[in-house]
């Protein structure tokens, strides 16, 4: 039994307790075969079930249909009338992402159980049914429902896209016989064919654990060139913090810096060749299963929840076309060797204090801090990471000597990481101030990762 385990209180039954692995498609291993339902568990470039439907695959029986599904479908399909004003595939894609985000955000705020894999499948069915009924009868709403299906083919994972396009295919005879056939945009079939060019840029905040990944995109025939931004928070568990499409790299970088706060001031976008492919591990490990949902996520997360997973597939495909790939998945709780950091911290302590160093306490602290983190963010001492780890340490037995020793050692640990990572002194001072404030029951610095759950 590890020193941390010996000092822990029994785990609380709450989300985001320590010790779980990422649910990203690239890091799921040995999961049951997906059950048949609209093919939403297949089509993953990593040859593993998609993160979106990971939890649903563990269940047996018929797809879940929760009581909020039906009302949300009706509202969303009514709101889909806005899609009639889309002037190109990118605009249709953005509008669709926003429509999905609004409904899921509402469900989260209401404390609903989600089952998003089944929800999106039910939405495809509802959109197909409305399009069929209203195109046949001539009642308004059929064209909007059809355009929603096209939008889903662009913002959904490959499996969702395939299900949406199959619905579109079944509707083609109805469309040909309807009055709206000539009114449909000529570019509609291009919506599902967005490609990433393979040009990628990386941003990091001063602490190194909040990342922006920017990837160039284009539709067939060079239509609607743009970039897609992944905003990844790796200060605690590796989660999505937002993102979206932008006109160019500078516009996306500016939006990312605004979202991250002062820790990103002055951060520039580095081409992937300069940043290194390891920086893309955040896309391999980002958790897009419902196990990470805590209910305080900003709307920006829900607007990109479905689309971000799709774009991870697209980045993977683009890199493969260039003879590269995303970093191979790790188990961030078992594949990480803490020994080098443990030895370095022990040596640092020995140079700065004369008292005996308790190896068990040092190992407990280093082991907890590095568990679940991306290897290239191991030295990050961001205010957000400090707050995250203090919350985990709250689950330990407060009276145990290891727990007491770890808390006493934390200021030295923060100083060590600040020194090793080479962050500016003012930034290191902010980290120490956050530790003192959060240890006393306060909150982390509001200017770092503002709005992130």
Secondary structure, DSSP 8 states (H G I E B T S, - for coil): --HHHHHB----S-TT-SS----STTT--S------STTTT---TTSS--GGGHHHHTS-SS----HHHHHHHHHHHHHGGGGGG--SHHHHHHHHHHHHHHHHHHHHHTT----HHHHHHHHHHHHHHHHHHHHHHT-TTHHHHHHHHHHHHHHS-HHHHHHHHHHHHHHHHHHHTSTTGGGS-TTGGGGGG-EEEEEEEEEE-TTS-EEEEEEEEEEGGGEEEEEEEEEEE-SSS-EEEEEEEESSHHHHHHHHHHHHBGGGTT---EEHHHH-GGGGHHHHH---SGGG--S---HHHHHHHHHHHHHHHHHHHHHHHTT--------TTTS---HHHHHHHHHHHHHH--S---HHHHHHHHHHHHTT--GGGTT---HHHHHHHHHHHTTB-TTSHHHHHHHHHHHHHHHHHHHHHT--HHHHHHHHHHHHHHHTT----TTBSTT--
